[in-house]
Structures are given as C-alpha cells and as structure tokens.
Amino acid sequence: MNATPHLYLIGIGSNRRHIRHGRPQGVVEAAIARLDTDFMLFDASPILLNPAFGNAGRDFANAAAMIETPLAPRQMLSALKAIESDFGRKPGRRWGDRVLDLDILAWSGGRHHSQGLTIPHPAFADRPSAVIPAAAIAPNWPLPDGLRVRHLKERVGKRLAPR
C-alpha cells in the first residue's frame, strides 16, 4: 500500500565551510543534490547570498527546494535533521554558525503543529532569505491564511525597498 505523497517547500541555508563541499554555496548545492537523492525533487531555486541575522556572524547562502515524499511532517523533520547531521551540523546555540540548516517552510497539508514543529514555518513570512528563493520556484504555493508565496515576496520587497 502506497502512502499519499505530500509536497514540501524546504528552506536551505549554510554559513560555514564544509570539509568536502567547501564554501556555503557548495554546501547548499550538495544539500540540493542530497534532497534529490533522498526524495523526489521537483525544483530548486538559485542560490542567494544573504547577510547574517541574529548572532549568526557569517553571511548565508540560501535556496529553496520543492520535494515530494509520502513522509508525514514529523517524519520529514526527522529526515531533514538526519541530513543536517550527515553534513556535520551539531546542536548548538539558536542563531549560531551552521554548516547546513534545512527548514520545512510549508507543505501541501496546510497547517501543522506538534511539539517542536510548526508549519508553515513561523518565521517564513519575515525572512527574505526564505521568501525570495521560495517565490522563485513556487510563487503560487497556497498558504493557509489565503495568501500565496508571491504575496509574501511582495511584502518583503516593500520592506526592503529604499524609502
């Protein structure tokens, strides 16, 4: 019996060199390749370089990917955490340097909330580093509040525009 497949919009980020993949851009490229190997990858955005936020220190390379999998949200989160671990990410401070960060930004099931996981990602709409790559590959992705990803991009653009 096959489980119903779900679409996930995944945010990808790195701001630390990796021994094998090199600079953060190389880490993001390798993460996209890994998502393609482990899941059905529909699309991936261009990689953007973004200033660090919080106490992260170094600038980030960011992208987004759209994948299909029968995994439910908690299983998907576990699979993404395993990939982060395989890339050498260690648990640490919340806004610290990280070799790889994979976040579930949204999924085809709408809203989801369980301990340690909220979908859509609670900070998605406020992070240009997530919204802009997501809008590059899924501008019409419907969000539970009736908006689409392209609407988030318009809002982010207005906040970033010079005044």
Secondary structure, 3 states (H helix, E strand, C coil): CCCCCEEEEEEEEECCCECCCECHHHHHHHHHHHHHHHCEEEEECCCEEECCCCCCCCCEEEEEEEEEECCCHHHHHHHHHHHHHHCCCCCCCCCCCCCCEEEEEEECCCCEEECCEEECCCCHHHCHHHHHHHHHHCCCCECCCCCEHHHHHHHHHHHHCCC
